[in-house]
Amino acid sequence: MKIYCSGIGGIGLSAYAALQNASGHTVMGSDRAGSALIEDLRSQGMTVFLEQDGSHLPKDLDLFVYSEAIPKDAPERKRASDLGVRQLSYFGALGELSKDFRVIAVCGTHGKSSTVAMAARVLMHAGLDPSVVVGTKLLELQGRNWHRGESDLFLLEACEYRRSFHFLSPDIVLMTNVDGDHFDAFSSVQEYQQAFREFLELLPAGGTVITHLGDADCAHTAEGLQRPVFDVDDLPLPTLQTPGRHMQENAQLVLGLADILHIGRGEALAALAGYRGCWRRMEVKGEWGEGVTVIDDYGHHPREIRAVLSALKGAYPGRRLVCAFQPHTHNRTIKLYADFVVAFSDADQVVIADVYEARSDIETEKVDMGKFVSDIAEKSGVPCRAGGSLDSTRALLEGEILRPGDVLLTLGAGTITQLSDEFVA
């Protein structure tokens, strides 16, 4: 086929494009700006345009795949319609690509990418060679977010946003947690959890859910499901090379997967013991100034913030922990406001950058940043300051806040990662 991917630089769609290219299809695409992911796609022989005006779609196109960030009225989607080309969303295309495989899907509010990473490591060490699509870059995949395997296993990250994971055909599901997110797409936690329930019901009669039944949300979501449910709470907490109890609990799910696939417990634990994390998940980027350790993490939900800060406080005892956080969308910040303002208690100093407006076209309310900062200071019991833009946040950190020997955490799902790169450059 000749496939065009609109939004090809996204962490998911780029993996799909690379897989299809490696399978012999002609793949091209577009995005609004260049990136390391796009340069990697080009190095694999794909053509990527940085204009999205519709002029680059060839007339003999077989399939047009678009990311969730591309609206219905986008010029490229209109052009595809004019050409009569079949259109699929990224997850619609991923579901079609993976449907003939034995699909291992990792879902959950938090921890999906890390759990896929650990599962990929265990499966590869066991010689099972799965195909993989994941929302981060893995050491196990030579710094990429995809792998074309030779077995019938397809390990993938199943995203719930706009019920995207309903396009998949899972055979085994690892469910990390289900405490609620994406309230621009879901009206309540109950509706959110119902979407997960419907995903679990896509499992065939012999399919299995692997989860933590000690987690009330997971137990509620899986209650009464007419499929086997594997509770991993009694399995050992694996030793990893990355800190945090939450990471060990994700690794328990992978132990459950190993049991189902008849991988020896000792072999699985040995593979997990070498797990060193992945891109933007408590990633140690380097040093700045006089012994300041710079760490970057994708966390953007209150539960993720608490987990990361707790893990780093334990990993770096006796050192001051400075957290620079960039809220991701006004909607999420407002909907989970009460949870956000109490989430920073394990930090010693917090700086809040301006909100990353990923969905400005559909958001109707704005966060009161002055109140947000003062409420964090009061409710989390930690000094907190407004940083403004990334440039002014960096200036504030460098000029007034950071001290020799500090640990600096840049935190958020938007552009805050650029700050960590600038500090260690």
C-alpha positions in Angstrom: 0.0 0.0 0.0 0.8 3.7 -0.2 0.1 5.1 3.2 0.0 8.8 4.3 0.2 9.6 8.1 -1.0 13.0 9.1 0.6 13.8 12.5 3.4 11.3 11.8 5.6 12.8 14.5 3.4 11.7 17.3 4.8 9.0 19.6 2.1 6.5 18.6 1.6 7.2 14.9 5.4 7.3 14.3 5.6 3.8 15.5 2.8 2.6 13.3 4.4 4.3 10.3 7.8 2.7 11.0 6.2 -0.8 11.3 4.4 -0.4 8.1 7.5 0.9 6.3 9.5 -2.1 7.7 6.8 -4.4 6.3 7.3 -3.1 2.8 4.7 -0.5 2.4 5.4 3.0 1.0 4.9 5.4 3.9 5.0 9.2 4.0 3.5 11.8 6.2 3.4 15.2 7.7 3.6 17.1 11.0 3.7 20.8 12.1 7.3 20.8 13.3 10.4 18.7 13.1 11.6 16.5 15.9 14.1 13.7 16.7 11.3 11.2 15.9 10.8 12.7 12.5 14.5 12.6 11.7 14.5 8.9 12.7 11.6 8.2 10.3 13.5 10.0 7.5 16.6 7.9 8.2 14.4 4.8 7.6 13.6 6.2 4.1 10.2 7.9 4.7 9.3 11.3 3.3 8.0 13.7 6.0 6.6 17.1 5.1 6.4 20.0 7.6 3.4 21.6 5.8 -0.1 20.2 6.3 -2.0 22.2 3.7 -3.1 19.1 1.8 -0.8 19.5 -1.2 1.4 16.6 -0.4 -1.2 13.8 -0.7 -0.6 11.7 -3.8 -3.5 10.9 -6.0 -2.7 7.1 -5.9 -2.9 7.0 -2.1 -4.4 3.8 -0.6 -4.8 4.7 3.1 -4.8 8.0 5.0 -4.1 7.7 8.8 -4.5 10.6 11.1 -3.6 11.3 14.7 -6.2 12.4 17.3 -4.6 15.8 17.1 -5.8 16.3 13.5 -9.3 17.8 13.5 -12.0 16.8 10.9 -11.7 20.0 9.1 -7.9 19.9 8.7 -6.8 20.5 5.1 -5.2 17.0 4.7 -8.3 15.2 5.9 -10.4 17.3 3.5 -8.0 16.5 0.6 -8.2 12.8 1.5 -12.0 13.0 1.3 -11.8 14.7 -2.0 -9.6 12.0 -3.4 -11.9 9.3 -2.0 -9.1 7.8 0.0 -10.0 5.4 2.9 -9.3 7.2 6.3 -8.5 5.7 9.7 -7.5 7.2 13.0 -4.2 6.0 14.4 -5.8 3.5 16.7 -8.2 2.3 14.0 -5.2 1.6 11.9 -3.3 0.0 14.7 -6.3 -2.2 15.5 -6.4 -3.3 11.9 -2.7 -4.0 11.7 -2.6 -6.1 14.9 -5.9 -8.0 14.7 -4.4 -11.2 13.3 -1.8 -11.3 16.1 -2.1 -12.5 19.7 -2.5 -9.0 21.2 -1.1 -8.2 24.6 -2.6 -4.8 25.5 -1.4 -2.6 28.4 -4.1 -0.2 29.6 -4.5 2.1 32.6 -4.5 5.7 33.7 -0.8 5.6 34.6 2.2 3.4 34.0 1.3 2.1 30.5 4.5 2.9 28.8 6.7 1.7 31.6 4.8 -1.6 31.8 5.0 -2.2 28.1 8.8 -1.5 28.4 9.2 -4.1 31.1 7.0 -6.6 29.3 9.1 -6.1 26.1 12.3 -6.7 28.0 11.0 -10.0 29.6 9.5 -11.3 26.3 12.6 -10.6 24.4 14.9 -12.1 27.0 12.7 -15.2 26.8 13.1 -15.3 23.0 9.5 -14.7 22.2 10.2 -11.7 19.9 7.0 -9.7 19.9 6.1 -6.8 17.6 5.9 -3.8 19.9 4.2 -0.3 19.7 4.8 1.9 22.8 4.4 5.5 23.7 8.0 6.1 24.7 11.5 5.2 23.5 13.0 2.0 24.9 16.6 1.0 25.6 15.4 -2.5 24.7 14.4 -1.3 21.2 17.6 0.7 20.6 16.0 3.9 21.5 13.0 3.5 19.3 9.2 3.1 20.1 8.5 0.1 17.9 9.8 -3.3 16.9 8.8 -5.7 14.2 8.9 -9.1 15.7 8.8 -12.6 14.1 6.4 -14.2 16.5 2.6 -14.1 16.6 2.7 -11.8 19.7 1.9 -8.1 19.4 2.6 -6.0 22.6 1.1 -2.6 22.5 0.0 0.4 24.6 -3.7 0.8 24.7 -4.8 4.4 25.1 -8.3 5.2 26.5 -8.5 8.8 25.2 -11.7 9.1 23.2 -12.1 5.3 23.7 -9.3 4.7 21.2 -8.5 1.3 22.7 -12.0 0.0 21.6 -10.5 -0.4 18.1 -8.2 -3.2 19.4 -8.7 -6.9 19.6 -6.9 -7.9 22.8 -6.2 -11.4 23.9 -4.4 -10.5 27.2 -4.9 -7.2 29.0 -2.6 -5.8 31.7 -4.5 -3.1 33.6 -2.4 -0.8 35.8 -5.0 1.4 37.4 -8.3 3.2 36.5 -8.6 6.3 38.7 -9.7 8.8 36.0 -8.3 11.2 33.5 -9.1 12.9 30.1 -12.2 14.7 31.4 -12.5 16.6 28.1 -13.5 13.2 26.7 -15.3 11.6 29.7 -17.9 13.3 31.8 -17.1 11.5 35.0 -14.9 8.8 36.6 -17.8 6.4 36.2 -18.0 7.0 32.5 -14.2 6.7 32.3 -14.2 3.3 34.1 -17.1 2.1 32.0 -14.9 2.6 28.9 -12.3 0.3 30.5 -15.0 -2.2 31.3 -16.1 -2.2 27.7 -12.5 -2.7 26.6 -12.1 -5.7 28.9 -15.3 -7.2 27.4 -13.6 -7.2 24.0 -11.4 -10.1 25.3 -12.4 -13.5 23.9 -13.7 -16.2 26.2 -10.2 -17.5 26.8 -8.7 -14.1 27.2 -7.2 -12.9 30.5 -7.1 -9.7 32.5 -4.0 -9.2 34.7 -4.4 -6.5 37.3 -4.2 -5.5 41.0 -7.5 -6.5 42.7 -6.2 -4.7 45.8 -6.8 -1.5 43.9 -10.5 -0.6 44.4 -10.8 1.0 41.0 -9.4 -2.1 39.2 -11.5 -4.4 41.3 -14.6 -2.5 40.5 -13.9 -2.3 36.8 -13.2 -6.1 36.5 -16.1 -7.1 38.8 -18.3 -9.8 37.3 -16.3 -10.0 34.1 -16.9 -13.3 32.4 -13.2 -13.7 31.7 -10.3 -15.0 33.9 -8.8 -12.3 36.1 -5.3 -12.8 37.4 -4.6 -10.8 40.6 -0.9 -10.1 40.9 -1.0 -8.5 44.4 0.5 -11.6 46.0 3.4 -11.9 43.5 6.9 -10.6 44.6 7.8 -7.0 44.1 10.6 -7.3 41.5 14.0 -5.6 42.0 14.5 -2.9 39.3 17.2 -0.4 38.3 14.7 2.4 38.5 13.2 3.7 41.8 9.6 3.7 43.1 7.0 1.3 44.5 4.7 2.2 41.6 7.3 0.8 39.2 7.5 -2.4 41.1 3.7 -2.8 41.1 3.8 -2.4 37.3 6.5 -5.1 37.2 4.2 -7.4 39.1 1.8 -7.2 36.1 4.7 -8.3 33.9 5.3 -11.3 36.2 1.7 -12.2 35.8 2.1 -12.1 32.0 5.2 -14.3 32.3 3.2 -16.9 34.2 0.5 -16.9 31.6 3.0 -17.3 28.8 4.9 -20.0 30.7 8.1 -18.0 31.1 9.9 -19.2 34.2 9.6 -16.9 37.3 13.3 -16.8 37.8 13.9 -15.9 34.2 11.4 -13.1 34.3 12.8 -11.7 37.6 16.3 -11.7 36.2 15.2 -9.8 33.1 13.3 -7.3 35.2 16.3 -6.8 37.5 18.1 -5.2 34.5 15.3 -2.7 33.7 16.7 0.8 33.8 13.7 2.8 32.8 12.8 4.6 29.5 12.5 8.0 27.9 10.8 10.6 30.0 10.1 8.2 32.9 12.3 9.4 35.8 15.0 9.7 33.2 18.3 11.0 34.6 19.4 13.5 31.9 22.7 14.6 33.4 24.3 17.3 35.6 24.1 21.1 35.8 26.2 23.5 37.7 27.7 22.3 40.9 26.3 18.7 41.2 22.7 19.4 40.4 21.2 16.1 39.1 18.6 16.8 36.3 15.8 14.3 35.9 12.9 14.5 33.4 9.5 12.8 33.7 6.3 12.7 31.7 4.0 12.7 34.8 1.0 15.1 34.4 -1.7 13.7 36.7 -1.7 14.1 40.5 -1.3 10.4 41.2 1.8 10.4 38.9 3.2 13.5 40.5 2.9 11.9 44.0 4.5 8.6 42.8 7.4 10.3 41.1 8.2 12.6 43.9 8.0 9.8 46.5 10.3 7.6 44.4 12.9 10.4 44.0 12.8 11.4 47.6 13.6 7.8 48.5 16.3 7.5 45.8 18.1 10.7 46.7 17.9 10.9 50.5 19.3 14.0 52.1 19.2 16.1 48.9 16.9 19.0 48.2 14.3 18.1 45.5 13.2 20.9 43.3 10.2 20.3 41.0 9.5 22.4 37.9 6.0 21.4 36.8 4.2 22.3 33.6 0.4 21.6 33.9 -1.0 19.8 30.8 -4.3 21.4 29.7 -6.5 23.7 31.7 -9.3 21.2 31.7 -7.3 18.5 33.5 -5.9 21.0 36.0 -9.4 22.4 36.8 -11.1 19.0 36.9 -8.5 17.5 39.3 -7.7 20.7 41.1 -8.1 19.4 44.6 -5.8 16.5 43.9 -3.2 18.6 42.2 -2.7 21.1 45.1 -1.9 18.3 47.6 0.4 16.3 45.3 3.7 18.1 45.8 4.4 17.4 49.5 7.5 15.3 48.8 9.2 18.2 47.0 11.3 20.9 48.8 10.6 23.6 46.3 8.1 23.8 43.4 8.0 26.1 40.4 4.9 26.0 38.2 5.3 26.9 34.5 2.5 28.2 32.3 -0.1 25.6 31.3 0.7 23.6 28.2 -2.4 24.2 26.0 -2.6 21.0 24.1 -6.3 21.3 23.4 -6.9 25.1 23.3 -9.5 24.6 20.5 -11.9 22.9 22.9 -11.1 24.4 26.3 -13.4 27.0 27.7 -11.9 27.7 31.1 -8.5 28.9 32.2 -6.6 28.1 35.4 -6.1 31.0 37.8 -2.3 30.5 38.1 -1.8 32.8 41.1 -4.4 30.9 43.1 -3.0 27.6 41.9 0.5 28.4 43.1 -0.7 29.7 46.5 -3.0 26.7 47.0 -0.1 24.3 46.3 2.1 26.2 48.8 -0.7 25.9 51.4 -2.1 22.4 50.8 1.2 20.7 49.9 3.1 22.6 52.6 6.0 23.4 50.2 7.4 26.7 48.9 5.9 27.3 45.4 6.4 30.0 42.8 5.0 30.8 39.4 7.6 30.4 36.7 5.8 31.7 33.6 7.2 30.8 30.3 9.9 28.0 30.0 12.5 30.7 29.4 11.5 32.6 32.6 11.2 29.4 34.5 14.7 28.5 33.6 16.0 31.9 34.6 14.2 31.7 37.9 15.7 28.2 38.6 19.2 29.3 37.6 19.2 32.7 39.2 17.3 32.2 42.5 16.4 28.6 43.4 18.9 25.9 42.5 21.7 25.2 44.9 24.8 22.9 44.7 23.8 19.2 45.2 20.1 19.7 44.4 17.9 17.3 42.4 16.0 19.1 39.7 12.9 17.3 38.3 11.3 18.7 35.2 7.7 17.3 35.1 4.9 17.3 32.6 3.6 15.9 29.3 4.2 19.0 27.2 7.4 21.0 26.3 8.9 21.1 29.8 11.3 18.3 28.7 13.1 21.0 26.7 14.1 22.6 29.9 16.0 19.5 31.1 17.8 19.3 27.7 18.8 23.0 28.1 20.2 22.5 31.6 22.4 19.5 30.6 23.4 20.8 27.2 
